[in-house]
Amino acid sequence: MLANISKHDLPKVTGVSRSAIAVSTIYGAGLLQGFAFVLIPALATLLKGATYHLSASQYGSLFLPMTAGAIASALTAGTLDQRIGTGGVLRLGLIANILALLLLVGSNGFAGRETAYAMLLAETALLGLGFGLNLAAVNHLAAALFPRNETAAVTLLNATIGAATALSPLLLSLFQAVYRWWLWPVVVAAGFVAAIGMSLALQHGPRAVSPPAGEQRSRGAAAAWLFAAAVLVYAVVEGTFGSWATLYVSDSHHLPARFGAWALSAFWGTMTAFRLGLGLVPARLVSPRQLYRLSPIAIAACFLILPFASTPWALVATYGAAGVACSIYYPYSMSFALEAHPRHQTRVAGLLVAALMAGEGIGSYAPGPLQGRISLAHIYGLSAFWALPLLGLAFWLSRPGTRQNGPPQRTGTSH
């Protein structure tokens, strides 16, 4: 199991329940990250329209700096954690997100296509930095806050993030219909500012314990990289579904933009609902190992069905089914990996977040240039083959021996 953290290791606050402040900060940061993460896909139609005039390749390229930023920040999260504590890592991630959202809003005021495009590239790079730091911190903190219910804590955290990604396109459409689309990113940026204030209310606690040098090359190192490989492949799938849903429904099928927004929200919404259900159902009633292994099969089925869906609600329903299929693989990979590496949770969480963003980048970018050769419908059909490595890795990594590595060690959660 993960590190056994006593109540004395939890963030200390003055005047109110320290656990309540910690939970609000951790899960609130995850909620805001979900709101921010999906803004570019939600704005896909606008970015290709009269305001920005982006081509399919340019739109896909927006995800490359996001990927690079997230990988760099997630891989350095463990080192930063030793220097400034997990709370410091969290705050750096929140600041990067605020700067990204300000750039996104500012890009709307530039009529020059090149200048706006450059600002969007900078925005996605900062969003990636914030994403990597934020998620590495909150996954560790959620698991550390509930040391006897790590899988449920991490699953509920990812359900919170998923809920935000599901709601954000709809809220963006609402703000666009009522006033201006850019007001929604401004509201999210204000939320990140509030989250920084909440994190500062937590008094300084112990830093994460640095493991002996030999621990970095422990017998579990290979398993950690296999978990990262599983998350990488999964994220290609998630990026292909999530980043192209709006354009596939609205452009490829020539349907009103609202159906693209509904499809995107259905994907993230069903993913969230299913993760929430998994987090609330007692462990004795479900088999994480079997669900983990069934997920790739369900993902392949959705990829094969999607090219044959033609009516608006059939497309929305298929993306909703894809959200259910994708809901299991990442949070279970994260919780199994943290369980197997109790001595360096932030480092392992950072590695998996880096893998997640690398895969998201591939899945979000590659369909752009590939559409010069084959249609997006054919890309979806061929993507069913990703289920093969996902299934093999799920069988290997869900073995009981892979999920346990060494005795637990107390780890600080805040700085």
Secondary structure, 3 states (H helix, E strand, C coil): CCCCCCHHHCCECCCCCHHHHHHHHHHHHHHHHHHHHCHHHHCHHHHCCCCCCCCHHHHHHCHHHHHHHHHHHHHHHHHHHHHHHHHHHHHHHHHHHHHHHHHHHHHCCCCCHHHHHHHHHHHHHHHHHHHHHHHHHHHHHHHHHCCCCHHHHHHHHHHHHHHHHHHHHHHHHHHHHHCCCCHHHHHHHHHHHHHHHHHHCCECCCCCCCCCHHHHHCCCHHHHHHHHHHHHHHHHHHHHHHHHHHHHHHHHCCCCHHHHHHHHHHHHHHHHHHHHHHHHCCHHHCCHHHHHHHHHHHHHHHHHHHHHCCCHHHHHHHHHHHHHHHCCHHHHHHHHHHHHCCCCHHHHHHHHHHHHHHHHHHHHHCHHHHCCCCCHHHHHHHHHHHHHHHHHHHHHHCCCCCCCCCCCCCCCCCC
